[in-house]
Amino acid sequence: MGLNLQLSPLTVPFGTEFPPTVQGLLVLIAAYEQIIGGEDFSGVNFGATEPDPADRDKPWFKTDVSGNPIGWFAWNGSAWTPIPTIVTNGATADRPINPEDGQLFFDTDIHVQLIYDRGAWRTAAGSPGDVKEVKAATIDEALTNNPGWERDTDSDGRFIAGVTTGTGFEYGDTGGETEHVLTEAEMPAHTHATRGNNLQADGNAANPSGIVGGVQVNGATGSTGGGEAHNNLPPYICYWRLVKT
């Protein structure tokens, strides 16, 4: 249904004289003009108050009590519900040239809904400071597909741990090693058994050099191992990490 309103003249009574002033002429013309073209227009509901049942066949432009717009609503048979809207969409090159803050656009090249904010198009999803990982062949591809995000270089090559105030895990703290060689102090406490031979008394008074009934120690236990650093990392895969600006 279209709404095309027009002015249509009525018939001026026979013998009507022209007024002597321009203002009088305008009043005369206005009295014998009618607006046509609105016969099929049933009107709209407007305001903060829910429309009467008799007006539920008309859309409702809802406002707050101060008259600020909220949006269009329609009666679904049992309640007033928001009327679905389709966001303006198109290729990246079709983004509006002079958008307003808060304006929405669905980019069909990257399949993402965008919002214009602080002078730039940004993804509608995410708040400033949000961090996420992205699968992409290059960082340029990752940033192209996520307007309003930038590479989080602070966390390059690091796992993220939650802040726990007062326990040594404060915001922005870093630590840890990918590989580490254990020091002696870090090794578990342990002992090594010695080796020896039980000797019997030889009973030769002329040769008393043996240890009668004792143990002769054969020497140190020796050492082994290469002392290489061990890997502290669990199985991992690397993606691009981005932060919302």
C-alpha positions as CSV (number, residue, x, y, z in Angstrom):
1,M,0.0,0.0,0.0
2,G,1.3,3.4,-0.9
3,L,0.5,6.8,0.6
4,N,0.3,9.6,-1.9
5,L,-1.5,12.6,-0.6
6,Q,-2.7,15.4,-2.9
7,L,-4.7,18.6,-2.7
8,S,-8.0,18.6,-4.6
9,P,-10.2,21.7,-5.1
10,L,-13.8,21.8,-4.0
11,T,-16.6,23.7,-5.7
12,V,-16.8,27.3,-4.6
13,P,-20.4,28.5,-4.1
14,F,-22.0,30.4,-7.0
15,G,-21.6,34.2,-6.6
16,T,-18.6,34.1,-4.2
17,E,-16.6,37.2,-4.6
18,F,-12.8,37.5,-4.4
19,P,-11.7,39.0,-1.1
20,P,-10.0,42.4,-1.5
21,T,-6.7,41.3,0.2
22,V,-4.2,38.5,-0.5
23,Q,-4.6,37.1,3.0
24,G,-8.4,36.9,2.4
25,L,-7.8,35.1,-0.9
26,L,-5.6,32.5,0.8
27,V,-8.2,31.9,3.5
28,L,-10.8,31.4,0.7
29,I,-8.6,28.9,-1.2
30,A,-7.8,27.0,2.0
31,A,-11.5,26.7,2.8
32,Y,-12.2,25.0,-0.5
33,E,-9.3,22.6,-0.7
34,Q,-9.3,18.9,0.4
35,I,-6.6,16.3,0.8
36,I,-7.1,13.1,-1.1
37,G,-5.1,9.9,-1.4
38,G,-5.3,8.7,2.1
39,E,-8.5,6.6,1.8
40,D,-6.5,3.3,2.2
41,F,-4.3,4.6,5.0
42,S,-5.5,3.3,8.4
43,G,-3.0,5.4,10.4
44,V,-0.4,4.6,13.0
45,N,-0.3,4.5,16.8
46,F,2.2,6.8,18.4
47,G,3.4,7.4,21.9
48,A,4.5,5.7,25.1
49,T,1.1,4.3,26.0
50,E,0.0,0.9,24.7
51,P,-2.7,1.4,22.0
52,D,-6.3,0.6,22.7
53,P,-7.6,-2.8,21.4
54,A,-9.6,-1.0,18.7
55,D,-6.3,0.3,17.2
56,R,-4.4,-3.0,17.1
57,D,-4.8,-3.2,13.4
58,K,-2.3,-0.3,13.0
59,P,1.5,-0.3,13.6
60,W,2.7,1.4,16.8
61,F,5.6,3.8,16.8
62,K,6.6,3.5,20.4
63,T,8.3,6.3,22.3
64,D,9.3,6.9,25.9
65,V,7.4,9.3,28.1
66,S,9.6,12.2,26.8
67,G,8.8,11.4,23.2
68,N,12.2,9.8,22.4
69,P,11.7,7.1,19.7
70,I,12.0,3.4,20.8
71,G,10.9,1.6,17.6
72,W,8.1,0.1,15.6
73,F,5.8,-2.5,17.1
74,A,3.0,-4.7,15.8
75,W,0.2,-6.7,17.4
76,N,0.9,-10.4,16.9
77,G,-2.5,-11.6,18.2
78,S,-1.7,-11.6,21.9
79,A,1.0,-8.9,22.5
80,W,2.9,-6.0,21.0
81,T,6.2,-7.1,19.5
82,P,9.0,-5.3,17.8
83,I,8.8,-5.3,14.0
84,P,11.8,-7.1,12.5
85,T,14.1,-4.9,10.4
86,I,16.7,-5.7,7.7
87,V,19.9,-3.9,8.2
88,T,21.4,-2.1,5.1
89,N,23.8,-4.5,3.5
90,G,26.3,-4.7,0.7
91,A,30.0,-5.2,-0.2
92,T,32.8,-3.5,1.7
93,A,33.0,-0.9,-1.0
94,D,29.3,-0.1,-0.5
95,R,29.6,1.0,3.1
96,P,27.9,4.4,3.7
97,I,30.3,7.3,2.9
98,N,29.1,9.6,5.6
99,P,27.6,7.4,8.3
100,E,26.3,8.5,11.7
101,D,27.5,7.0,15.0
102,G,25.5,3.9,15.8
103,Q,24.6,3.3,12.1
104,L,24.5,-0.4,11.2
105,F,25.7,-2.1,8.0
106,F,26.0,-5.8,7.1
107,D,29.2,-6.4,5.1
108,T,28.5,-9.2,2.6
109,D,32.2,-9.5,1.7
110,I,33.3,-10.6,5.2
111,H,29.8,-11.7,6.4
112,V,29.9,-9.5,9.5
113,Q,27.5,-6.9,11.0
114,L,29.2,-3.6,11.6
115,I,28.5,-0.5,13.6
116,Y,29.9,2.9,13.0
117,D,31.6,4.1,16.2
118,R,34.2,6.7,17.0
119,G,34.8,7.5,13.4
120,A,35.3,4.0,12.1
121,W,33.4,0.8,11.1
122,R,33.8,-1.9,13.8
123,T,32.3,-5.3,14.3
124,A,29.0,-5.0,16.2
125,A,30.1,-7.9,18.4
126,G,32.6,-7.4,21.2
127,S,33.4,-4.6,23.6
128,P,36.6,-2.5,23.7
129,G,39.3,-4.7,25.4
130,D,37.8,-8.0,24.4
131,V,40.4,-10.6,23.3
132,K,39.9,-13.4,20.8
133,E,41.8,-15.9,18.7
134,V,41.3,-15.9,14.9
135,K,42.1,-18.5,12.2
136,A,43.6,-16.8,9.2
137,A,46.5,-17.3,6.8
138,T,47.9,-13.9,7.6
139,I,47.5,-11.1,10.1
140,D,46.2,-8.8,7.3
141,E,43.4,-11.3,6.5
142,A,42.5,-11.5,10.2
143,L,42.3,-7.7,10.5
144,T,40.3,-7.3,7.3
145,N,37.7,-9.8,8.5
146,N,37.5,-8.1,11.9
147,P,37.2,-4.3,11.5
148,G,37.8,-2.5,14.8
149,W,40.3,-5.1,16.1
150,E,44.1,-5.0,16.3
151,R,46.8,-7.5,17.0
152,D,47.4,-8.1,20.7
153,T,51.2,-8.0,20.7
154,D,51.3,-7.9,24.5
155,S,50.3,-11.6,24.6
156,D,52.3,-12.9,21.6
157,G,53.6,-16.3,22.4
158,R,51.9,-16.4,25.8
159,F,49.1,-18.3,27.4
160,I,46.5,-16.1,29.3
161,A,45.9,-16.6,33.0
162,G,43.2,-15.0,35.1
163,V,44.0,-12.2,37.5
164,T,44.1,-13.3,41.1
165,T,44.7,-10.2,43.2
166,G,47.1,-10.6,46.1
167,T,48.5,-14.0,45.0
168,G,51.2,-12.8,42.5
169,F,48.9,-12.9,39.5
170,E,48.2,-9.2,39.1
171,Y,46.8,-7.6,35.9
172,G,49.6,-7.4,33.3
173,D,52.0,-9.7,35.1
174,T,54.1,-12.0,32.9
175,G,56.2,-15.1,33.7
176,G,57.0,-18.7,32.9
177,E,59.4,-20.4,30.6
178,T,58.9,-22.5,27.5
179,E,61.9,-24.7,28.5
180,H,63.7,-25.1,31.8
181,V,66.7,-26.9,33.2
182,L,66.2,-28.1,36.7
183,T,68.6,-26.9,39.3
184,E,69.8,-29.1,42.2
185,A,67.5,-27.3,44.6
186,E,64.5,-28.1,42.4
187,M,65.2,-31.8,42.3
188,P,63.3,-34.1,44.7
189,A,65.3,-35.0,47.8
190,H,66.7,-38.5,47.5
191,T,69.6,-40.8,48.4
192,H,71.8,-43.3,46.6
193,A,72.8,-46.7,48.0
194,T,76.6,-47.6,48.0
195,R,78.1,-50.8,46.7
196,G,80.6,-53.1,48.6
197,N,81.9,-56.6,49.3
198,N,81.6,-58.4,52.6
199,L,85.1,-59.6,53.5
200,Q,86.0,-62.5,55.8
201,A,88.9,-62.4,58.2
202,D,91.8,-64.1,56.6
203,G,93.2,-65.4,59.9
204,N,96.8,-64.6,58.8
205,A,98.5,-62.7,61.6
206,A,101.4,-61.9,59.3
207,N,99.1,-60.1,56.9
208,P,96.5,-58.1,58.8
209,S,95.7,-55.6,56.0
210,G,92.2,-56.8,55.4
211,I,89.1,-55.4,57.1
212,V,87.9,-58.1,59.4
213,G,84.2,-58.6,59.4
214,G,83.7,-55.2,57.7
215,V,82.7,-53.7,54.3
216,Q,85.1,-52.5,51.6
217,V,83.6,-49.6,49.6
218,N,84.1,-50.1,45.8
219,G,83.6,-46.3,45.0
220,A,81.1,-43.7,43.9
221,T,77.8,-44.6,42.2
222,G,78.6,-42.5,39.1
223,S,76.3,-40.1,37.2
224,T,74.1,-40.1,34.0
225,G,71.7,-37.8,32.1
226,G,72.4,-35.0,29.6
227,G,71.1,-32.0,31.6
228,E,69.0,-30.7,28.7
229,A,66.0,-28.4,29.3
230,H,62.6,-30.0,29.4
231,N,59.6,-28.7,27.5
232,N,57.0,-26.9,29.7
233,L,54.4,-26.6,26.9
234,P,51.3,-28.8,26.5
235,P,50.3,-29.6,22.9
236,Y,49.5,-26.3,21.3
237,I,48.3,-24.6,18.0
238,C,48.9,-20.9,17.2
239,Y,46.2,-18.5,15.9
240,W,46.2,-14.8,15.6
241,R,45.2,-13.1,18.9
242,L,43.2,-9.8,18.5
243,V,42.0,-7.2,20.9
244,K,38.8,-5.0,20.3
245,T,39.6,-1.3,20.1
